[in-house]
């Protein structure tokens, strides 16, 4: 008798070892599609400041730009959270601060 298993004994051992191994997992990276308008910088128009009223206009420009930038950040967050849970396209964007195309 041989010291090493042969024939059907090898097949049984191979099947037993295969059945005991954990399932093979594969990591797949999903890159969500973030709209380009959410990734563009917010620019504040340059104004000449000659009188106190101009300072108010500059301040208003900066407040409006900050609101737009925050809206874009919320939009990106929505896209990324949707990708996490597998529901792409569920974001509803506010458009009251969005520039006209």
C-alpha positions as CSV (number, residue, x, y, z in Angstrom):
1,X,0.0,0.0,0.0
2,X,1.3,3.5,-0.9
3,X,2.1,6.1,1.7
4,X,0.5,8.9,-0.5
5,X,-3.2,9.0,-1.3
6,X,-4.0,8.3,-5.0
7,X,-7.0,8.3,-7.3
8,X,-10.3,9.1,-5.7
9,X,-8.7,9.9,-2.3
10,X,-6.9,12.9,-3.9
11,X,-10.2,14.0,-5.5
12,X,-12.0,13.8,-2.1
13,X,-9.3,15.8,-0.3
14,X,-9.4,18.4,-3.0
15,X,-13.1,18.8,-2.9
16,X,-13.1,18.9,0.9
17,X,-10.5,21.7,0.9
18,X,-12.3,23.7,-1.8
19,X,-15.6,23.5,0.1
20,X,-13.9,24.8,3.3
21,X,-12.3,27.9,1.7
22,X,-14.0,31.2,2.2
23,X,-15.8,32.7,-0.8
24,X,-13.6,34.9,-3.0
25,X,-14.3,38.6,-2.7
26,X,-13.4,41.2,-5.2
27,X,-13.1,44.9,-4.5
28,X,-14.7,47.1,-7.1
29,X,-14.3,50.8,-6.9
30,X,-17.2,52.9,-8.0
31,X,-16.5,56.5,-9.1
32,X,-19.6,58.5,-9.0
33,X,-20.3,61.1,-11.7
34,X,-20.1,64.5,-10.1
35,X,-21.5,67.2,-12.4
36,X,-18.8,69.6,-13.6
37,X,-20.7,72.7,-12.4
38,X,-20.3,71.4,-8.8
39,X,-16.6,71.2,-9.2
40,X,-15.9,74.7,-10.6
41,X,-14.5,77.4,-8.3
42,X,-16.8,80.2,-7.2
43,X,-15.4,83.5,-8.3
44,X,-16.3,86.8,-6.7
45,X,-16.4,89.8,-9.1
46,X,-13.8,92.5,-8.5
47,X,-15.3,95.9,-7.6
48,X,-13.8,99.2,-7.1
49,X,-14.4,100.5,-3.6
50,X,-14.8,104.3,-3.6
51,X,-17.6,104.9,-1.2
52,X,-19.2,103.0,1.7
53,X,-22.0,101.7,-0.5
54,X,-19.4,99.9,-2.6
55,X,-18.2,98.1,0.6
56,X,-21.8,96.8,1.0
57,X,-21.9,95.6,-2.5
58,X,-18.5,93.8,-2.1
59,X,-19.9,92.2,1.1
60,X,-23.1,91.1,-0.7
61,X,-21.0,89.6,-3.5
62,X,-19.0,87.6,-1.0
63,X,-22.1,86.4,0.8
64,X,-23.7,85.3,-2.5
65,X,-20.5,83.5,-3.5
66,X,-20.3,81.7,-0.1
67,X,-23.9,80.5,-0.5
68,X,-23.2,79.2,-4.0
69,X,-20.0,77.4,-2.8
70,X,-21.9,75.8,0.1
71,X,-24.7,74.7,-2.3
72,X,-22.0,73.0,-4.5
73,X,-20.5,71.3,-1.5
74,X,-23.9,70.0,-0.5
75,X,-24.4,68.8,-4.1
76,X,-21.1,66.9,-4.1
77,X,-22.0,65.4,-0.7
78,X,-25.4,64.2,-2.0
79,X,-23.7,62.6,-5.0
80,X,-21.2,60.8,-2.8
81,X,-23.7,59.6,-0.3
82,X,-25.9,58.4,-3.1
83,X,-23.0,56.4,-4.5
84,X,-22.4,54.9,-1.0
85,X,-25.9,53.5,-0.8
86,X,-26.2,52.6,-4.5
87,X,-28.8,55.3,-5.4
88,X,-27.2,57.5,-8.0
89,X,-29.2,60.4,-9.4
90,X,-31.3,61.0,-6.3
91,X,-30.0,64.5,-5.6
92,X,-32.2,67.5,-6.1
93,X,-30.3,70.7,-6.5
94,X,-31.3,74.1,-5.5
95,X,-31.1,76.4,-8.5
96,X,-31.8,79.8,-7.0
97,X,-28.1,80.5,-6.7
98,X,-27.0,78.7,-9.8
99,X,-25.8,81.0,-12.7
100,X,-27.6,80.8,-16.0
101,X,-26.0,78.5,-18.6
